């Protein structure tokens, strides 16, 4: 005995927008595009020169600071780790 599985398409949920309810896929796509356009606007105000200078100084200070000496591993420590495996 076999059962036949019938898949009934379910309607996609509606989308509530500021101007109403979007029901069709094209209305939903348009509403999402409008929302993304509002959220992601290009930054037109350039950073002030003082902020750029402060960042440059901080970067140079970071890059010019000498790194600390690394802790070296002894051959005995390596052998001990291998024994533990």
C-alpha positions in Angstrom: 0.0 0.0 0.0 1.4 3.4 -0.9 0.3 6.8 0.1 0.2 9.6 -2.4 1.5 12.9 -1.0 -0.2 16.0 -2.3 1.5 19.2 -1.7 -0.8 22.1 -1.5 0.9 25.4 -2.2 0.6 27.8 0.7 0.3 31.5 0.1 3.3 33.5 1.1 2.7 35.8 4.1 1.8 39.4 3.6 4.3 42.1 4.3 3.2 45.2 6.3 4.8 48.4 4.9 4.5 52.0 5.9 2.1 52.6 3.1 -0.1 49.5 3.5 0.1 45.8 3.1 2.0 44.2 0.3 0.4 41.0 -0.9 2.0 40.1 -4.2 5.6 39.2 -4.7 6.3 42.3 -6.8 4.8 44.5 -4.1 6.9 42.8 -1.4 10.1 43.2 -3.6 9.4 46.9 -4.1 8.7 47.5 -0.4 12.0 45.7 0.6 13.9 47.7 -2.1 12.5 50.9 -0.8 13.4 50.0 2.8 17.0 49.1 1.8 17.3 52.3 -0.2 16.4 54.3 2.8 18.7 52.5 5.2 21.8 52.4 3.0 22.6 55.9 1.9 26.1 56.9 0.8 28.1 59.0 3.3 28.5 62.4 1.7 30.1 64.2 4.7 33.9 63.7 4.5 35.7 63.1 7.8 37.4 66.2 9.2 41.1 66.5 8.7 41.8 66.4 12.4 40.2 63.0 12.8 42.2 61.7 9.8 45.4 63.0 11.4 44.5 61.4 14.7 43.9 58.0 13.1 47.2 58.3 11.1 49.1 59.1 14.3 47.5 56.2 16.2 48.3 53.8 13.3 52.0 54.9 13.1 52.3 54.6 16.9 50.9 51.0 16.7 53.1 49.9 13.8 56.3 51.5 15.2 55.9 49.8 18.7 58.3 46.9 18.8 56.8 43.5 19.3 57.6 41.5 22.5 60.0 38.6 22.2 58.1 35.3 21.6 58.4 32.6 24.2 60.5 29.8 22.7 59.6 26.2 23.2 62.4 23.9 24.5 63.0 20.5 22.9 62.1 18.9 26.2 58.7 20.5 26.1 58.1 19.2 22.6 59.1 15.7 23.6 56.8 15.8 26.6 53.9 16.9 24.4 54.6 14.1 22.0 54.7 11.6 24.8 51.3 12.8 25.9 49.8 12.0 22.5 
